[in-house]
């Protein structure tokens, strides 16, 4: 099968040709005809399998017929990075259509978004919180909506967005087409699908675990030796782009700094960055300015870099589903990738959960020549914040006994 068998509108077909799409991925081959026929669809497939084009192309085809300058398609995404990724795909594939897309998410100005909506757009790609702000202020009108897409629904649940989604649903017409895409289908997402779709057709492509194009290795290591082991692995591994996951944004920032000091082209992506800074980091990772990106699970959502050769779990993920999402950043679009996971003595139970998802035991590895017996420092300073230095106030002026007691010298420091 090739893309020309879908019989897209000529202007949409021109975008497919410009993007050099020839053979659809399995999720695209199965989902696109169903969406074009008007069915509600629940699509289950891992990250990197082409889900975005699976709903963008049929939406562009549908919107070529009907009115313009009001919102007819809404895509809800869990993070601003994923929203931007979808917006860019719409711009690329719909370049010849004349259809306009607007992104809506927090961390940037509200009024510029409102101005773009006022000028007219047929597609809105939004994160739930900021979209609710626009709905409450009346700056976006969803009464003409034809298609609703919930993208990465399982991550939206993980991030606590389901209450917001239910509020948004109240603002959209009951008569609509609804598409829900997810990498996994826990009970919470199954219930959501039952709420928002009508007689959906389920399309499932290798949704039970990480992509088969990824190889998995575990590296048992003491917590204080993670950074030295990481540096040794990077020295001995042939890599393209590398994505490293940490549990906290402070650790992501610190590890990014340490890799930079070790002469690696590295950056960190974490919640304290402004949108402009986040976009600069993302662009640098995509164009090769940065070879290594260190990120938390939330910050990394929406990363779309096809040449990521390695995902390294510096910290073990909290759930097996989170492991699936992390690993989905490599081995994309039929390319192969490697997943290295650092494993401490506290991670045994999570490893067993991951192995159940993979349906296989993951190989434990050691690095030749690495000193695994090196003792931990008396105090693990690797990621500790610098201690506050005690400061002594100057001696107060002489005063009566009661006042001297209240204003006498005090030592200020860590409490």
C-alpha positions as CSV (number, residue, x, y, z in Angstrom):
1,X,0.0,0.0,0.0
2,X,1.1,3.6,-0.8
3,X,-0.3,6.9,0.3
4,X,-1.8,7.6,-3.1
5,X,-4.3,4.8,-2.5
6,X,-6.1,6.9,0.2
7,X,-7.5,9.3,-2.5
8,X,-6.8,12.5,-0.5
9,X,-7.9,15.9,-1.7
10,X,-5.3,17.1,-4.2
11,X,-4.0,19.8,-1.9
12,X,-3.6,17.3,0.9
13,X,-1.9,14.8,-1.5
14,X,0.5,17.6,-2.4
15,X,1.5,17.9,1.2
16,X,2.1,14.2,1.4
17,X,4.3,14.3,-1.6
18,X,6.2,17.3,-0.3
19,X,6.8,15.4,3.0
20,X,8.1,12.5,1.0
21,X,5.7,10.1,2.5
22,X,5.4,7.0,0.3
23,X,4.4,3.9,2.4
24,X,2.1,4.4,5.4
25,X,3.0,2.9,8.7
26,X,0.7,0.1,10.1
27,X,-1.2,2.6,12.3
28,X,-1.7,4.9,9.4
29,X,-2.7,2.1,7.0
30,X,-5.4,1.0,9.4
31,X,-6.6,4.2,11.0
32,X,-6.7,6.6,8.0
33,X,-9.5,4.8,6.0
34,X,-11.6,4.5,9.1
35,X,-11.2,8.2,10.0
36,X,-12.0,9.2,6.4
37,X,-15.2,7.1,6.6
38,X,-16.3,9.1,9.7
39,X,-15.9,6.5,12.4
40,X,-14.9,7.2,15.9
41,X,-11.5,5.6,16.3
42,X,-9.5,4.4,19.3
43,X,-5.9,4.0,18.1
44,X,-3.4,2.1,20.2
45,X,0.3,2.2,19.1
46,X,3.6,3.1,20.5
47,X,5.3,6.5,20.3
48,X,7.1,6.9,17.0
49,X,4.8,4.8,14.9
50,X,3.2,7.7,12.9
51,X,0.1,8.4,14.9
52,X,0.2,12.1,14.3
53,X,-0.2,11.8,10.5
54,X,-2.8,9.0,11.1
55,X,-5.2,11.7,12.3
56,X,-3.8,14.9,10.7
57,X,-4.1,13.7,7.1
58,X,-7.8,12.7,7.2
59,X,-8.7,15.8,9.2
60,X,-7.1,18.0,6.5
61,X,-9.0,16.0,3.9
62,X,-12.3,16.5,5.7
63,X,-11.8,20.2,6.4
64,X,-11.3,21.0,2.7
65,X,-15.0,20.8,2.4
66,X,-17.1,23.2,4.5
67,X,-16.7,26.6,6.2
68,X,-13.5,28.4,7.1
69,X,-12.4,30.8,9.8
70,X,-14.0,28.9,12.7
71,X,-12.7,26.0,14.7
72,X,-13.7,22.7,13.2
73,X,-11.0,20.4,14.6
74,X,-9.5,20.3,18.1
75,X,-6.5,18.3,19.1
76,X,-5.9,18.1,22.8
77,X,-2.3,17.2,23.8
78,X,-0.7,16.7,27.3
79,X,2.3,19.0,26.8
80,X,3.2,22.1,24.8
81,X,6.1,20.2,23.1
82,X,3.6,17.7,21.7
83,X,1.2,20.5,20.8
84,X,4.0,22.2,18.8
85,X,4.9,18.9,17.2
86,X,1.4,18.4,16.0
87,X,1.0,22.0,14.9
88,X,4.2,21.6,12.8
89,X,2.9,18.4,11.2
90,X,-0.3,20.3,10.2
91,X,1.7,23.1,8.7
92,X,3.9,20.7,6.7
93,X,1.2,18.4,5.5
94,X,-1.4,21.1,5.0
95,X,0.8,23.7,3.4
96,X,-1.3,23.8,0.2
97,X,-4.7,23.6,1.9
98,X,-5.0,27.2,3.2
99,X,-6.1,25.7,6.5
100,X,-4.8,27.5,9.6
101,X,-3.7,26.0,12.9
102,X,-3.3,27.7,16.2
103,X,-1.5,26.3,19.3
104,X,-2.8,27.0,22.8
105,X,-0.8,26.2,25.9
106,X,0.5,27.9,29.1
107,X,3.9,29.4,29.8
108,X,3.4,32.1,27.0
109,X,1.2,35.2,26.7
110,X,-2.6,34.7,26.6
111,X,-3.5,37.7,24.4
112,X,-1.4,36.7,21.4
113,X,-3.2,33.4,21.3
114,X,-6.6,35.2,21.6
115,X,-5.6,37.5,18.7
116,X,-4.8,34.5,16.5
117,X,-8.1,32.9,17.4
118,X,-9.9,36.1,16.6
119,X,-8.4,36.2,13.1
120,X,-9.8,32.8,12.4
121,X,-8.4,29.2,12.4
122,X,-9.9,25.9,11.4
123,X,-7.7,23.8,13.7
124,X,-6.7,24.3,17.3
125,X,-4.0,22.2,19.0
126,X,-4.2,22.8,22.8
127,X,-3.1,21.7,26.2
128,X,-6.1,21.3,28.6
129,X,-5.4,24.0,31.2
130,X,-4.9,27.0,28.9
131,X,-7.8,25.8,26.6
132,X,-10.1,26.0,29.6
133,X,-8.9,29.5,30.3
134,X,-9.8,30.5,26.7
135,X,-13.2,28.8,27.0
136,X,-14.0,30.5,30.3
137,X,-13.0,33.9,28.8
138,X,-15.0,33.3,25.6
139,X,-11.9,33.8,23.3
140,X,-12.4,30.4,21.6
141,X,-15.6,29.0,20.1
142,X,-16.0,25.3,19.7
143,X,-19.6,25.2,18.6
144,X,-18.7,24.4,15.0
145,X,-16.4,21.5,15.9
146,X,-16.5,18.5,13.6
147,X,-13.5,16.5,14.9
148,X,-12.1,16.1,18.5
149,X,-8.8,14.3,19.0
150,X,-7.4,13.2,22.3
151,X,-3.7,12.5,21.7
152,X,-1.5,10.6,24.2
153,X,-4.5,10.0,26.4
154,X,-2.7,7.8,28.8
155,X,-0.2,10.6,29.5
156,X,-3.0,13.1,30.1
157,X,-4.3,10.8,32.7
158,X,-0.8,10.5,34.3
159,X,-0.6,14.3,34.4
160,X,-4.0,14.6,36.1
161,X,-5.8,16.2,33.1
162,X,-8.9,14.0,33.0
163,X,-11.1,16.5,35.0
164,X,-10.1,19.3,32.6
165,X,-10.9,17.1,29.6
166,X,-14.3,16.3,31.0
167,X,-15.0,20.1,31.4
168,X,-13.8,20.7,27.8
169,X,-16.1,18.0,26.4
170,X,-19.1,20.0,27.8
171,X,-18.2,22.8,25.3
172,X,-18.1,20.7,22.2
173,X,-21.1,19.5,20.1
174,X,-22.5,16.1,20.9
175,X,-22.6,15.4,17.2
176,X,-18.9,15.1,16.3
177,X,-16.2,12.6,15.3
178,X,-13.9,11.6,18.2
179,X,-10.5,10.1,17.8
180,X,-8.5,8.9,20.8
181,X,-4.9,7.8,20.5
182,X,-2.8,6.2,23.3
183,X,0.3,4.1,23.7
184,X,-1.3,2.0,26.5
185,X,-4.9,1.3,27.5
186,X,-5.2,1.2,31.3
187,X,-8.8,1.0,32.7
188,X,-8.9,4.8,33.2
189,X,-8.4,5.4,29.5
190,X,-10.8,2.6,28.6
191,X,-13.5,4.4,30.7
192,X,-12.7,7.7,29.1
193,X,-13.0,6.2,25.6
194,X,-16.4,4.8,26.5
195,X,-17.4,8.3,27.7
196,X,-16.3,10.4,24.7
197,X,-16.7,8.1,21.7
198,X,-19.7,6.5,20.0
199,X,-19.4,3.0,18.6
200,X,-15.6,3.4,18.1
201,X,-13.5,1.1,16.0
202,X,-10.3,0.1,17.8
203,X,-7.0,-0.1,15.9
204,X,-4.2,-1.7,17.8
205,X,-0.6,-1.9,16.5
206,X,2.0,-3.5,18.9
207,X,0.5,-1.6,21.8
208,X,1.3,-4.2,24.4
209,X,4.9,-3.1,24.9
210,X,7.8,-1.1,23.6
211,X,8.6,-1.3,19.9
212,X,10.3,-4.4,18.7
213,X,13.0,-2.3,17.1
214,X,14.5,-1.4,20.5
215,X,17.0,-3.6,22.4
216,X,17.1,-3.4,26.2
217,X,19.9,-3.7,28.7
218,X,20.1,-3.3,32.5
219,X,23.2,-1.9,34.3
220,X,23.1,-2.7,38.0
221,X,25.0,0.1,39.8
222,X,25.1,1.8,43.2
223,X,23.4,5.2,43.2
224,X,26.6,7.2,43.8
225,X,28.3,5.6,40.8
226,X,25.6,6.4,38.2
227,X,27.3,9.5,36.8
228,X,30.8,7.8,36.5
229,X,29.1,4.8,34.8
230,X,27.2,7.1,32.5
231,X,30.4,8.9,31.4
232,X,32.1,5.6,30.8
233,X,29.2,4.2,28.8
234,X,29.2,7.3,26.6
235,X,32.9,7.0,26.0
236,X,32.6,3.4,24.9
237,X,29.3,3.6,22.9
238,X,28.8,4.7,19.3
239,X,25.8,7.0,19.5
240,X,23.9,9.5,17.5
241,X,21.5,11.6,19.6
242,X,21.1,10.4,23.2
243,X,18.1,11.1,25.5
244,X,18.7,10.6,29.2
245,X,15.9,10.5,31.7
246,X,16.1,11.6,35.3
247,X,13.4,11.6,38.0
248,X,13.6,15.2,39.0
249,X,14.2,18.5,37.2
250,X,17.0,19.5,39.6
251,X,18.8,16.3,38.7
252,X,18.3,16.9,35.0
253,X,19.8,20.3,35.2
254,X,22.7,19.2,37.3
255,X,23.5,16.2,35.1
256,X,23.3,18.3,32.0
257,X,25.9,20.7,33.5
258,X,28.2,17.7,34.4
259,X,28.0,16.4,30.9
260,X,28.8,19.8,29.5
261,X,31.9,20.0,31.8
262,X,32.9,16.6,30.4
263,X,33.0,18.2,26.9
264,X,29.7,16.8,25.6
265,X,27.3,18.9,23.7
266,X,24.5,18.5,26.2
267,X,21.5,20.4,27.4
268,X,18.7,19.8,29.9
269,X,14.9,20.1,29.5
270,X,13.0,20.7,32.7
271,X,10.1,22.6,34.1
272,X,11.9,25.7,35.2
273,X,12.7,26.8,31.6
274,X,10.6,29.5,29.8
275,X,8.9,28.4,26.6
276,X,11.5,30.3,24.5
277,X,14.3,28.4,26.3
278,X,12.5,25.1,26.0
279,X,12.0,25.7,22.2
280,X,15.7,26.6,21.8
281,X,16.8,23.4,23.6
282,X,14.4,21.3,21.5
283,X,15.5,23.0,18.2
284,X,19.2,22.5,19.2
285,X,18.6,18.8,19.9
286,X,16.8,18.3,16.6
287,X,19.4,20.1,14.5
288,X,22.4,18.4,16.2
289,X,23.7,21.4,18.2
290,X,23.2,19.2,21.3
291,X,24.0,15.6,21.0
292,X,22.7,14.7,24.5
293,X,19.4,15.9,26.1
294,X,18.7,15.2,29.7
295,X,15.0,15.5,30.6
296,X,12.3,14.5,33.1
297,X,9.3,12.4,31.9
298,X,7.0,15.4,31.7
299,X,9.5,17.7,30.0
300,X,10.4,15.1,27.4
301,X,6.8,14.6,26.2
302,X,6.5,15.5,22.6
303,X,10.1,15.1,21.6
304,X,10.1,14.1,18.0
305,X,13.7,13.4,16.9
306,X,13.9,10.4,14.6
307,X,17.7,9.9,14.9
308,X,17.8,9.2,18.7
309,X,20.0,6.1,18.9
310,X,20.0,5.6,22.6
311,X,17.6,6.2,25.5
312,X,19.3,6.0,28.9
313,X,17.2,5.7,32.1
314,X,19.6,7.3,34.6
315,X,16.8,6.9,37.1
316,X,14.3,4.0,36.9
317,X,10.8,5.1,35.8
318,X,8.0,5.0,38.3
319,X,5.8,2.7,36.2
320,X,6.1,0.2,33.4
321,X,4.0,2.4,31.2
322,X,6.4,5.3,31.8
323,X,9.2,2.9,30.6
324,X,7.2,2.2,27.5
325,X,6.9,5.9,26.8
326,X,10.5,6.7,27.4
327,X,11.8,3.9,25.2
328,X,9.4,5.0,22.5
329,X,11.8,7.9,21.8
330,X,14.2,5.5,20.1
331,X,13.7,2.8,17.4
332,X,11.3,5.1,15.6
333,X,9.9,4.7,12.1
334,X,11.4,1.2,11.7
335,X,14.9,2.3,12.8
336,X,16.7,0.4,15.5
337,X,17.6,1.8,18.9
338,X,19.1,0.9,22.3
339,X,17.7,1.4,25.8
340,X,20.1,1.4,28.7
341,X,18.6,1.4,32.2
342,X,20.5,2.0,35.5
343,X,19.3,-0.3,38.2
344,X,19.9,0.0,41.9
345,X,19.0,-2.5,44.6
346,X,15.7,-0.7,45.2
347,X,14.5,-1.1,41.6
348,X,14.0,-4.9,41.5
349,X,10.3,-4.8,41.7
350,X,10.0,-2.2,38.9
351,X,12.3,-4.3,36.8
352,X,10.0,-7.3,37.2
353,X,7.1,-5.1,36.1
354,X,9.0,-4.0,33.0
355,X,10.0,-7.6,32.2
356,X,6.3,-8.6,32.4
357,X,5.5,-5.9,29.8
358,X,8.4,-7.0,27.6
359,X,7.5,-10.6,28.1
360,X,11.2,-11.3,28.4
361,X,14.0,-11.1,30.9
362,X,16.2,-8.1,30.3
363,X,20.0,-8.9,30.2
364,X,22.1,-7.5,33.1
365,X,25.4,-6.0,32.0
366,X,28.6,-4.8,33.5
367,X,31.2,-2.5,31.9
368,X,34.7,-3.9,31.7
369,X,37.2,-1.9,33.6
370,X,34.7,0.1,35.6
371,X,35.3,0.1,39.4
372,X,31.9,-0.9,40.8
373,X,33.4,-1.3,44.3
374,X,34.3,2.3,44.7
375,X,33.0,3.5,48.1
376,X,30.5,6.2,48.4
377,X,31.7,9.6,49.8
378,X,30.9,10.3,53.4
379,X,28.2,12.5,52.1
380,X,26.7,12.0,48.7
381,X,27.4,15.5,47.2
382,X,26.7,14.5,43.6
383,X,23.3,16.2,43.4
384,X,23.1,17.9,46.8
385,X,22.3,21.6,46.9
386,X,25.2,23.7,48.3
387,X,24.6,24.2,52.0
388,X,23.7,27.6,53.3
389,X,26.6,29.2,55.1
390,X,25.9,30.3,58.7
391,X,26.0,34.0,59.0
392,X,26.4,35.9,62.3
393,X,24.6,39.2,62.8
394,X,26.6,42.2,64.0
395,X,26.6,42.9,67.7
396,X,23.6,45.0,68.7
397,X,23.8,48.3,70.4
398,X,23.7,48.2,74.2
399,X,20.2,48.1,75.6
400,X,18.4,47.1,78.6
401,X,18.3,43.5,79.8
402,X,15.0,42.7,78.1
403,X,15.9,44.3,74.8
404,X,19.3,42.7,74.8
405,X,17.8,39.3,75.3
406,X,15.5,39.8,72.3
407,X,18.1,41.4,69.9
408,X,21.2,39.6,71.0
409,X,23.5,37.9,68.5
410,X,21.9,35.0,66.5
411,X,23.4,32.4,64.1
412,X,21.5,32.0,60.9
413,X,21.9,28.8,58.9
414,X,20.2,25.5,58.0
415,X,17.3,24.7,60.3
